[in-house]
């Protein structure tokens, strides 16, 4: 790879995440600014009304989250949550959206520390894929696993696998997620062997 191509690739790797983050923050700011709040058109101190509206909305949302979280740690909170779950599950169509969104939120907020250890599964002869143990067993004794797609780990497949098709690894959850999120272009470590791809070829070291 020529020098200018390497420089361009390095620059894009640094700038693209920043630009995407700024775009998302800007989009969220505009959406929050549309929330109908009784904010005066002129604010003392020269503060833009939109900025005040965004600040008030964020503060109210944070307080609401903390209040609901505290309530959920009480006996009344558990009853309220169970009542909401039961009500949502009785409505056809809504229960699918409700349960899927709740599971996605629990998975995203719990973080990678809540995931079981990653393993390799031989899906075809000579082809292995990364999956995560769920700690569940099917009725016929197979391991139930989640196999995420790359680079979007919020989608994937729930699979049931025989033990003889599972290869245990010493890989951490963070390393496995990094490889999947980077679509395989992240740092690769397998079974204590480091693999480094250079311009001259592939170098393998212990």
C-alpha positions as CSV (number, residue, x, y, z in Angstrom):
1,X,0.0,0.0,0.0
2,X,1.4,3.4,-1.0
3,X,2.2,6.1,1.5
4,X,-0.8,8.4,0.6
5,X,-3.2,5.5,0.8
6,X,-2.0,4.6,4.3
7,X,-2.3,8.2,5.3
8,X,-5.8,8.5,3.9
9,X,-6.8,5.2,5.6
10,X,-5.4,6.4,9.0
11,X,-7.1,9.7,8.6
12,X,-10.5,8.1,7.9
13,X,-10.2,5.7,10.8
14,X,-9.8,8.7,13.1
15,X,-12.2,11.1,11.5
16,X,-15.1,8.9,10.5
17,X,-16.1,7.9,14.1
18,X,-15.9,11.5,15.2
19,X,-18.1,12.7,12.3
20,X,-20.6,10.0,12.9
21,X,-20.7,10.8,16.6
22,X,-21.2,14.5,15.9
23,X,-24.0,13.7,13.4
24,X,-25.8,11.5,15.9
25,X,-25.4,14.1,18.7
26,X,-26.7,16.9,16.4
27,X,-29.7,14.7,15.3
28,X,-30.5,14.0,19.0
29,X,-30.2,17.7,19.9
30,X,-32.7,18.6,17.1
31,X,-35.1,15.9,18.2
32,X,-35.0,16.9,21.9
33,X,-35.4,20.6,20.9
34,X,-38.7,19.7,19.3
35,X,-40.1,18.5,22.7
36,X,-43.1,20.8,23.6
37,X,-41.9,22.4,26.8
38,X,-43.2,25.7,28.3
39,X,-39.9,27.6,27.8
40,X,-40.0,31.4,27.3
41,X,-38.9,32.8,24.0
42,X,-36.4,35.1,25.6
43,X,-34.2,33.7,28.4
44,X,-32.1,36.0,30.7
45,X,-28.4,35.8,30.1
46,X,-28.7,35.4,26.3
47,X,-29.1,31.6,26.5
48,X,-30.8,30.3,23.4
49,X,-34.3,28.9,24.2
50,X,-33.6,25.7,22.3
51,X,-30.5,25.1,24.4
52,X,-32.5,25.7,27.6
53,X,-35.2,23.3,26.3
54,X,-32.7,20.6,25.6
55,X,-31.1,21.0,29.1
56,X,-34.4,20.9,30.9
57,X,-35.5,17.8,28.9
58,X,-32.2,16.0,29.7
59,X,-32.5,16.8,33.4
60,X,-36.1,15.7,33.6
61,X,-35.3,12.4,31.8
62,X,-32.3,11.7,34.1
63,X,-34.4,12.3,37.2
64,X,-37.2,10.1,35.8
65,X,-34.7,7.3,35.1
66,X,-33.3,7.5,38.6
67,X,-36.7,7.6,40.2
68,X,-38.0,4.6,38.2
69,X,-34.7,2.7,38.9
70,X,-35.1,3.4,42.6
71,X,-38.8,2.3,42.5
72,X,-37.8,-1.0,40.7
73,X,-35.6,-1.9,43.7
74,X,-38.7,-2.0,45.9
75,X,-41.5,-4.6,46.2
76,X,-43.9,-2.1,44.7
77,X,-41.6,-1.7,41.7
78,X,-41.6,-5.4,41.0
79,X,-45.4,-5.5,41.1
80,X,-45.6,-2.5,38.7
81,X,-43.1,-4.1,36.3
82,X,-44.9,-7.4,36.4
83,X,-48.2,-5.6,35.8
84,X,-46.8,-3.8,32.8
85,X,-45.3,-7.0,31.4
86,X,-48.6,-8.8,31.7
87,X,-50.6,-6.0,30.1
88,X,-48.2,-5.7,27.2
89,X,-48.1,-9.5,26.6
90,X,-51.9,-9.6,26.4
91,X,-52.0,-7.3,23.3
92,X,-51.2,-9.2,20.0
93,X,-48.5,-7.5,18.0
94,X,-47.5,-5.2,20.8
95,X,-46.0,-7.9,22.9
96,X,-43.5,-8.8,20.2
97,X,-42.3,-5.2,20.0
98,X,-42.3,-4.8,23.8
99,X,-40.4,-8.0,24.6
100,X,-37.9,-7.5,21.8
101,X,-37.1,-3.9,22.8
102,X,-36.9,-4.9,26.5
103,X,-34.5,-7.7,25.7
104,X,-32.4,-5.4,23.5
105,X,-32.2,-2.7,26.3
106,X,-31.2,-5.3,28.9
107,X,-28.5,-6.7,26.6
108,X,-27.1,-3.2,25.7
109,X,-27.2,-1.9,29.2
110,X,-25.8,-5.0,30.9
111,X,-22.6,-4.7,28.9
112,X,-20.2,-7.4,27.7
113,X,-19.5,-8.5,31.3
114,X,-22.9,-10.2,31.3
115,X,-22.2,-12.3,28.2
116,X,-21.0,-15.9,28.6
117,X,-17.6,-16.7,27.2
118,X,-17.1,-16.9,23.4
119,X,-16.5,-20.2,21.6
120,X,-15.9,-21.4,18.1
121,X,-18.5,-23.4,16.3
122,X,-17.8,-25.4,13.2
123,X,-20.7,-24.6,10.9
124,X,-19.2,-26.3,7.8
125,X,-16.1,-28.4,7.3
126,X,-13.1,-26.1,7.8
127,X,-15.3,-23.1,8.6
128,X,-15.7,-21.8,12.1
129,X,-17.8,-18.9,13.5
130,X,-17.8,-17.1,16.8
131,X,-20.8,-17.6,19.2
132,X,-21.5,-16.8,22.8
133,X,-22.8,-19.3,25.4
134,X,-26.1,-18.3,27.0
135,X,-25.9,-20.8,29.8
136,X,-29.1,-22.5,28.7
137,X,-29.5,-26.1,27.5
138,X,-32.2,-27.3,25.1
139,X,-34.5,-30.2,26.0
140,X,-32.4,-32.7,24.0
141,X,-29.2,-31.6,25.8
142,X,-27.7,-29.2,23.2
143,X,-26.0,-25.9,24.1
144,X,-28.2,-22.8,23.3
145,X,-26.0,-20.0,21.9
146,X,-26.2,-16.6,20.4
147,X,-24.2,-16.1,17.2
148,X,-24.0,-12.3,16.4
149,X,-23.7,-10.9,12.9
150,X,-20.8,-8.6,11.9
151,X,-20.5,-5.7,12.2
152,X,-23.9,-5.3,13.9
153,X,-23.9,-7.4,17.0
154,X,-27.5,-6.5,18.0
155,X,-28.7,-9.0,15.4
156,X,-27.8,-12.6,15.0
157,X,-29.0,-16.2,15.4
158,X,-30.1,-18.3,18.4
159,X,-28.7,-21.7,17.7
160,X,-28.6,-25.1,19.4
161,X,-25.3,-27.0,19.0
162,X,-23.9,-30.4,20.0
163,X,-20.9,-30.3,22.3
164,X,-18.7,-32.0,19.8
165,X,-19.0,-29.1,17.4
166,X,-18.0,-26.5,20.0
167,X,-14.3,-25.5,20.4
168,X,-13.5,-23.8,23.7
169,X,-11.1,-20.8,23.5
170,X,-9.2,-18.6,25.9
171,X,-10.5,-15.5,24.2
172,X,-12.2,-12.8,26.3
173,X,-15.6,-11.4,25.5
174,X,-14.1,-8.0,24.7
175,X,-11.7,-9.5,22.1
176,X,-14.5,-11.5,20.4
177,X,-16.8,-8.5,20.2
178,X,-14.0,-6.3,18.9
179,X,-13.3,-8.8,16.1
180,X,-17.0,-9.0,15.2
181,X,-17.6,-5.3,15.3
182,X,-14.6,-4.6,13.1
183,X,-15.8,-7.2,10.6
184,X,-12.7,-9.3,11.2
185,X,-10.2,-6.4,10.7
186,X,-9.4,-6.0,14.4
187,X,-6.5,-7.5,16.2
188,X,-6.6,-11.3,15.9
189,X,-5.5,-13.6,18.6
190,X,-6.3,-17.3,18.7
191,X,-5.1,-20.1,21.0
192,X,-2.1,-18.1,22.3
193,X,-0.9,-17.4,18.8
194,X,-0.7,-13.8,17.5
195,X,-1.2,-13.2,13.8
196,X,0.1,-10.0,12.3
197,X,-0.5,-9.0,8.7
198,X,2.2,-6.8,7.2
199,X,3.1,-5.6,3.7
200,X,5.6,-8.3,3.3
201,X,3.2,-11.1,4.3
202,X,1.8,-12.8,7.4
203,X,4.0,-13.1,10.4
204,X,3.1,-15.6,13.1
205,X,4.5,-15.5,16.6
206,X,3.8,-17.2,20.0
